[in-house]
């Protein structure tokens, strides 16, 4: 069942919202440790022009950087410099002191750490400040450039770099937050609706048949479905997703904790909510993203390819059996229409995306 799109980190993030690179020959502002500079240090800076919180929080895991300094030393002596960057009011300052070898160059990448609670609920303008200086403190280059700070719960499904489309869909896994406030409570309440009063993940046992596994796993998912219906009274809000492959399509996606608190969710909100609950009890959820809809599937037995799908928007209005039937029908239609094969729709296995480095936001 696994149709996760191959995820290539370097291609996915390298040019996200990137600003142009500048090469600046800097006049020496002082002397090297053994005398004088005989040429200028060359500084190149490449930085993104926006902070997409869900992506930014993943960048260290993905070995990506928000701003890169390329430092070229054309002299015959090593040069020691300090590079700094920050977004005042939103990040702490990143500082690195490096030695550029004679006739050599190095690249220093930085991700100034976001301050907890600094990101607002609306997109706001801000400024990126960076500075390059010699070890003596003499300034080489200092600039302030505008950047945008997207709201924490903004999902951008893709970005364009010139004529090239860069798919950001896998980052929706950052919204699957199994350890967020409220998920443990949801699972405890769900256990009250389970025949054995337990939520144990994939623990059916080696003697279980395929049918036994289906019954065992579905009973846990049904318990979550029933808790959301009865205890949280989750209501479906008809605000379809804006996923697509022709524009950035920024969209607000509720984090699971917010959906539980508000008692409302649209299709993508419900999909990440269910995926978070399933992941929290050790099940393996898959997010199904189509151009105008989202739902969740899950493996009923680990490593077998056997799976069930759930139409999460039916939580407050239909029996679990109907939601399972509708989910399977929707999934099969995507296969029959060739949408997975063409890339028009995507199936994202959360476990695989975790291995790639896309971790929960909370």
Buried (B, 14 or more C-beta within 10 A) or exposed (E): BEBBBEBEBEEBBBBBBBBEEBEBEBEBBBEBEEEEBEEBBBBBBBBBBBBBBBBBBBBBEBEBBBBBBBBBBBBEBBBEBBBBBBBEEBBEBBEEEBEBEEEBBBEBBBBBBBEEEBBEEEBBEBBBBBBBBBBEEEEBBEBEBEBBBBBBBBBBBBBBEEEEEBBBBBBBBBBBBBEBBBBEEBBEBBBEBBEEEEBEBBEBEEEBEEEBBBBBBBBBBBBBBBBBBEBBEBEBBEBEBBBEBEEBBBBBBBBBBBBBEBEBBBBBBBBBBBBBBBBBBBBBBBBBBBBEBBBBBBBBBBEEEBBBBBBBBBBBEBEBEEBBBBBBEBBEEBBEEEBBEEEBBBBBBBBBBBEBBBBBBB
